[in-house]
């Protein structure tokens, strides 16, 4: 591993030199590609240099202890330094292992999130609205942009379904473990007996697919227009601005009717379609690689109940990693970092364990 890290450091220095080369600076595509590589390698090289410095301290203290001839007080001081540097060296070595794990190529992408009300009728639609608000507030705390792509709101303020994009660097890396069935336990406002009801909503998380990621043949698309339904005043009854796109080879269907412009609805629908086709490709690749499939267990199956939001107890439980937190109100107001950090830590450890095996 240390040999590999030496090569990484050499490449990092090479990139540093190239970034000052006038020929490279004038070539925007090449410069951008090198900057991206520089950004990826930077934390690895920084940590490797920290390791080398600590290793030097450790070996220097060991050499002094091996040579002997130290008075008692000085020997104790050197021994403490030897122990401390040794522990720090091991810690940094483990951190380097994690940094060298293959990076998910989608981590830096924008993300499309789809939420659908599940079991529980109107109460599940209201819960879908709660989840949309929670994710929107989390995105706002990161200064990311949220844009609704498609929605089917209910009269009471919930959503039968809502698709939205969150744009920001690293958005997918923070949201990718949210896919699955989310369960809520609470007393609905319409409940006169004070009984706790259980309902669910399904969340799907897709990395935004660029045109270069997914090639779609226009001949494979069936595009239908229809009149929008729901809120929107007289306009919705007059023009066929809503769009339904069917990708014939896969049978994937997407609809968008949020915008008054047919053109804008089509653009949004194509964004969702590209991301769905990319996700299907990713799932196909994952299932064909046994180790990778093992790492994905519990992270992407939409039929699996991943989390419970218990209002009476103010409790959130993530069933995949055995996490329980008693600060539900803050979480529903977008304070999601503790939950997401715990998920990332757990699944990174699983990936590392698999790599070691």
C-alpha positions in Angstrom: 0.0 0.0 0.0 2.8 2.4 0.8 4.4 1.8 -2.6 1.0 2.7 -4.2 0.9 5.8 -2.1 4.4 6.9 -3.2 3.2 6.6 -6.8 0.0 8.7 -6.0 2.3 11.4 -4.4 4.5 11.4 -7.5 1.4 11.8 -9.8 0.2 14.6 -7.5 3.5 16.5 -7.9 3.3 15.9 -11.7 -0.2 17.4 -11.8 1.0 20.4 -9.7 3.7 21.1 -12.4 1.3 20.6 -15.3 -1.2 23.1 -13.9 1.4 25.9 -14.3 2.1 24.8 -17.9 0.8 27.5 -20.3 -0.2 24.9 -22.9 -2.3 23.1 -20.3 -3.8 26.3 -18.9 -5.0 27.3 -22.4 -6.6 23.9 -23.0 -9.8 24.2 -20.8 -10.8 20.6 -21.1 -7.4 19.3 -20.0 -7.0 21.9 -17.3 -10.4 21.0 -15.9 -9.7 17.3 -15.9 -6.3 17.8 -14.1 -8.0 20.0 -11.5 -10.5 17.3 -10.8 -7.8 14.7 -10.4 -5.8 17.1 -8.2 -8.8 17.6 -6.0 -9.3 13.8 -5.7 -5.6 13.1 -4.9 -5.1 16.0 -2.5 -6.6 14.5 0.7 -4.8 11.2 0.1 -1.4 12.9 -0.4 -2.0 15.1 2.6 -2.8 12.1 4.8 0.2 10.1 3.4 2.6 13.0 4.3 1.1 13.0 7.8 1.8 9.3 7.9 5.4 9.7 6.8 6.1 12.5 9.4 4.6 10.3 12.2 6.5 7.3 11.0 9.8 9.3 11.2 9.0 10.3 14.8 8.2 6.7 15.6 11.4 5.2 14.1 13.5 8.0 15.6 12.2 7.3 19.1 12.6 3.5 18.5 16.2 4.0 17.4 17.0 6.0 20.6 15.5 3.4 22.8 17.3 0.5 21.0 20.7 2.3 21.4 20.2 2.7 25.1 22.4 4.8 27.4 19.5 7.2 28.3 18.9 8.4 31.8 15.7 7.3 33.4 13.6 10.5 33.0 14.7 11.0 29.4 14.1 7.4 28.5 10.5 7.7 29.9 9.9 10.7 27.8 11.2 9.0 24.6 9.2 5.9 25.4 6.0 8.0 25.7 6.8 9.6 22.3 7.5 6.2 20.8 4.1 4.8 22.1 2.1 7.9 21.0 3.7 8.0 17.5 3.1 4.3 17.1 -0.6 4.6 18.0 -1.0 7.7 15.7 0.8 5.9 12.9 -1.6 3.0 13.1 -4.6 5.3 13.1 -3.4 7.2 10.1 -2.7 3.9 8.3 -6.3 2.8 8.7 -7.5 6.3 7.5 -5.3 5.9 4.4 -6.9 2.5 3.7 -10.4 4.2 3.6 -9.1 7.0 1.4 -7.8 4.4 -1.1 -11.1 2.6 -1.4 -12.6 2.9 -4.9 -14.7 6.1 -5.0 -18.3 5.9 -6.1 -18.1 7.8 -9.5 -21.6 9.3 -8.8 -20.7 10.8 -5.4 -20.1 14.4 -6.7 -23.3 14.4 -8.8 -26.6 16.2 -8.2 -29.3 13.9 -7.0 -32.9 13.3 -8.0 -35.1 12.2 -5.1 -38.6 10.6 -5.6 -41.0 10.2 -2.7 -44.2 8.3 -3.0 -46.9 7.9 -0.3 -47.3 4.2 0.5 -49.6 2.3 2.9 -51.8 4.6 4.9 -53.8 6.7 2.4 -53.9 10.5 3.1 -51.7 10.0 6.2 -48.9 8.5 4.0 -49.3 11.4 1.5 -48.8 13.9 4.4 -45.8 11.9 5.6 -44.4 12.1 2.0 -44.8 15.9 2.4 -42.9 15.8 5.7 -40.0 13.9 4.1 -39.9 16.4 1.2 -39.7 19.3 3.7 -37.0 17.5 5.7 -34.8 16.9 2.7 -35.4 20.4 1.4 -34.3 22.0 4.7 -31.3 19.7 4.8 -30.3 20.9 1.3 -30.8 24.5 2.3 -28.5 24.0 5.3 -25.8 22.9 2.8 -26.6 25.8 0.5 -27.8 23.4 -2.2 -30.6 24.2 -4.7 -33.9 22.3 -4.6 -36.1 22.2 -7.7 -39.4 20.2 -8.0 -39.4 18.2 -11.2 -42.8 16.5 -10.9 -45.4 16.4 -8.2 -48.9 15.2 -7.4 -50.1 17.2 -4.4 -53.1 16.4 -2.2 -55.7 18.8 -0.9 -54.4 18.5 2.7 -50.9 19.6 1.7 -49.2 16.2 1.2 -48.0 14.4 -1.9 -49.1 11.3 -3.6 -45.7 11.5 -5.2 -43.0 14.2 -5.7 -39.8 14.1 -7.7 -37.2 16.9 -7.1 -33.6 17.6 -7.9 -31.0 18.7 -5.3 -28.1 20.5 -7.0 -24.8 20.8 -5.1 -21.4 19.2 -5.0 -21.5 15.9 -3.3 -25.3 15.8 -3.0 -25.5 12.2 -4.1 -22.9 11.1 -1.6 -25.0 12.4 1.2 -28.4 11.2 -0.1 -27.6 7.8 -1.5 -28.4 5.8 1.6 -32.0 7.2 1.8 -33.5 4.8 -0.7 -36.1 2.5 0.9 -39.3 2.4 2.8 -39.7 5.1 5.6 -42.3 4.3 8.3 -44.0 6.9 10.5 -45.9 6.2 13.7 -48.0 9.1 14.9 -51.5 10.2 15.9 -53.1 11.8 12.9 -55.0 15.1 13.4 -58.2 13.5 12.2 -57.9 10.7 14.9 -60.4 11.4 17.6 -59.5 8.4 19.9 -55.8 9.4 20.1 -54.7 6.1 18.5 -51.2 5.9 16.9 -51.4 5.1 13.2 -48.6 3.6 11.1 -48.0 4.6 7.5 -45.2 4.5 5.0 -43.6 6.4 2.2 -41.1 5.1 -0.4 -37.9 7.1 -1.2 -35.8 6.5 -4.3 -32.5 8.3 -4.8 -31.0 8.6 -8.3 -27.7 10.3 -9.3 -28.5 12.9 -12.0 -27.5 11.4 -15.4 -25.9 13.7 -17.9 -26.4 13.1 -21.6 -22.9 11.7 -21.8 -23.7 9.1 -19.1 -26.8 7.7 -20.8 -27.3 7.5 -24.6 -31.0 7.6 -25.4 -32.1 7.1 -29.0 -35.0 9.5 -29.8 -36.6 6.7 -31.8 -37.0 4.7 -28.6 -39.2 7.4 -27.0 -43.0 7.7 -27.1 -43.9 11.3 -26.1 -47.6 12.1 -25.2 -49.1 15.4 -24.2 -52.1 15.9 -21.9 -53.8 18.5 -19.9 -52.4 19.1 -16.4 -54.5 18.3 -13.4 -54.6 19.9 -10.0 -53.8 23.4 -8.9 -53.0 26.0 -11.6 -56.2 27.9 -12.2 -57.9 28.1 -15.6 -54.6 27.4 -17.5 -54.7 23.7 -16.7 -57.9 23.1 -18.6 -56.8 25.0 -21.7 -53.4 23.7 -22.9 -51.9 20.3 -23.2 -48.6 21.3 -21.5 -48.1 18.1 -19.4 -45.7 15.5 -20.8 -45.6 11.7 -20.5 -42.5 10.0 -21.9 -42.2 6.2 -22.4 -38.8 4.6 -23.0 -40.0 1.7 -25.1 -37.0 -0.7 -24.7 -37.2 -0.6 -20.8 -40.9 0.3 -20.4 -39.9 3.2 -18.1 -42.6 5.9 -17.9 -42.1 9.4 -16.5 -44.6 12.3 -16.3 -44.1 16.0 -15.7 -46.9 18.6 -15.4 -45.5 21.2 -13.0 -44.6 23.8 -15.6 -46.9 25.8 -17.9 -44.4 25.3 -20.7 -44.6 22.0 -22.5 -40.9 22.5 -23.4 -39.9 22.9 -19.7 -41.9 19.9 -18.7 -40.2 17.8 -21.4 -36.8 18.9 -20.2 -37.6 17.9 -16.6 -39.1 14.6 -17.7 -36.0 13.8 -19.7 -33.8 14.5 -16.6 -35.8 12.0 -14.6 -35.8 9.4 -17.5 -32.0 9.6 -18.0 -31.4 9.1 -14.2 -33.8 6.2 -14.0 -32.1 4.4 -17.0 -28.7 5.1 -15.4 -29.9 3.6 -12.1 -31.2 0.5 -13.9 -27.8 0.1 -15.5 -26.1 0.6 -12.1 -28.3 -2.1 -10.5 -27.5 -4.5 -13.3 -23.8 -4.0 -12.8 -24.1 -4.4 -9.1 -26.0 -7.7 -9.3 -23.3 -9.1 -11.6 -20.5 -8.4 -9.1 -21.0 -10.5 -6.0 -18.8 -8.5 -3.6 -20.4 -5.2 -4.7 -23.8 -6.7 -4.3 -22.9 -7.7 -0.7 -22.0 -4.1 0.0 -25.3 -2.8 -1.4 -27.5 -5.0 0.8 -29.7 -2.7 2.9 -28.8 0.4 1.0 -30.9 0.4 -2.2 -33.8 -2.0 -2.0 -36.9 0.2 -2.1 -39.1 -2.6 -0.7 -37.1 -2.7 2.5 -38.1 -0.8 5.6 -35.1 1.2 6.5 -36.2 3.7 9.0 -39.0 4.5 11.6 -40.0 8.0 12.7 -41.9 7.6 16.0 -43.6 10.9 17.0 -44.9 10.0 20.5 -41.4 9.0 21.6 -39.6 11.7 19.5 -37.5 8.9 18.1 -35.8 8.0 14.8 -34.5 4.5 14.3 -32.5 3.4 11.3 -32.9 -0.4 11.2 -30.0 -1.1 8.9 -27.3 0.0 11.4 -29.2 -0.2 14.7 -29.1 3.6 15.2 -31.6 5.2 17.5 -31.7 9.0 18.1 -34.2 10.9 20.3 -34.3 14.2 18.5 -37.0 13.7 15.9 -38.1 17.3 15.7 -34.6 18.6 14.8 -34.1 15.8 12.3 -37.5 16.6 10.6 -36.3 20.2 10.4 -33.3 19.2 8.3 -30.7 18.3 11.0 -29.7 15.1 9.2 -25.9 15.1 9.4 -25.7 12.8 12.5 -27.8 10.1 10.7 -26.1 10.4 7.4 -22.6 10.4 8.9 -23.4 7.2 10.9 -24.6 5.5 7.6 -21.5 6.6 5.7 -19.2 5.4 8.5 -21.0 2.0 8.7 -21.1 1.3 5.0 -17.5 2.4 4.5 -16.4 0.0 7.3 -18.3 -2.8 5.5 -16.6 -1.9 2.3 -13.2 -1.9 4.0 -14.0 -5.3 5.6 -14.9 -6.7 2.3 -11.8 -5.3 0.6 -9.6 -6.8 3.4 -11.2 -10.2 2.9 
